[in-house]
Amino acid sequence: MKTFKKGVSFFLILSFLVFGFYSEGLSWERWTKDDPITDEWIVMDILVARPLGIMAGIVGSALFVLSLPFSIPTQSVEKMSEILIERPFKFSFKRELPDEAM
C-alpha cells in the first residue's frame, strides 16, 4: 500500500509538472484576444453556443417554476425571470451572428 501511494503521488506530481507548462504555452501561442472572427467561430456559434443557450433557457424555465415558492415571498420574481429565462434566450436569439464578445 505504501508503494502504491508513492507511485500515485509521483505520477500526479509528474503530470502537473509536464502538462501544466505545456498546455499554457500551447494555448498562448495560437489564440490571442485580438484575433479576427473566422468562419470556424461562426459555425461554433451557430452549432454549439446558440443551442446551448436554448437548452439553458429551457432548464432555466423549469428552475424558475421550481423557485417560485421562494421568489414570490421575497418579491424577486422579475429578477429571477430575467436571470433564468430572459438572458439565455437573448443570448440565443438577439445577438448578432459574428459576435465579437463571445
ChimeraX attribute file (.defattr): number of C-alpha atoms within 10 A of each C-alpha:
attribute: neighborCount
match mode: 1-to-1
recipient: residues
	/A:1	6
	/A:2	6
	/A:3	8
	/A:4	9
	/A:5	10
	/A:6	11
	/A:7	12
	/A:8	11
	/A:9	12
	/A:10	11
	/A:11	12
	/A:12	12
	/A:13	11
	/A:14	12
	/A:15	11
	/A:16	11
	/A:17	11
	/A:18	11
	/A:19	11
	/A:20	11
	/A:21	10
	/A:22	11
	/A:23	10
	/A:24	10
	/A:25	11
	/A:26	10
	/A:27	10
	/A:28	9
	/A:29	8
	/A:30	8
	/A:31	10
	/A:32	9
	/A:33	6
	/A:34	7
	/A:35	9
	/A:36	10
	/A:37	11
	/A:38	9
	/A:39	10
	/A:40	9
	/A:41	17
	/A:42	15
	/A:43	13
	/A:44	11
	/A:45	18
	/A:46	15
	/A:47	11
	/A:48	12
	/A:49	17
	/A:50	19
	/A:51	14
	/A:52	16
	/A:53	18
	/A:54	18
	/A:55	15
	/A:56	19
	/A:57	23
	/A:58	16
	/A:59	14
	/A:60	22
	/A:61	17
	/A:62	13
	/A:63	15
	/A:64	21
	/A:65	12
	/A:66	11
	/A:67	13
	/A:68	16
	/A:69	11
	/A:70	12
	/A:71	17
	/A:72	11
	/A:73	9
	/A:74	9
	/A:75	11
	/A:76	12
	/A:77	17
	/A:78	11
	/A:79	12
	/A:80	19
	/A:81	18
	/A:82	15
	/A:83	14
	/A:84	20
	/A:85	21
	/A:86	16
	/A:87	16
	/A:88	22
	/A:89	21
	/A:90	15
	/A:91	18
	/A:92	22
	/A:93	12
	/A:94	10
	/A:95	13
	/A:96	9
	/A:97	12
	/A:98	15
	/A:99	11
	/A:100	12
	/A:101	5
	/A:102	9
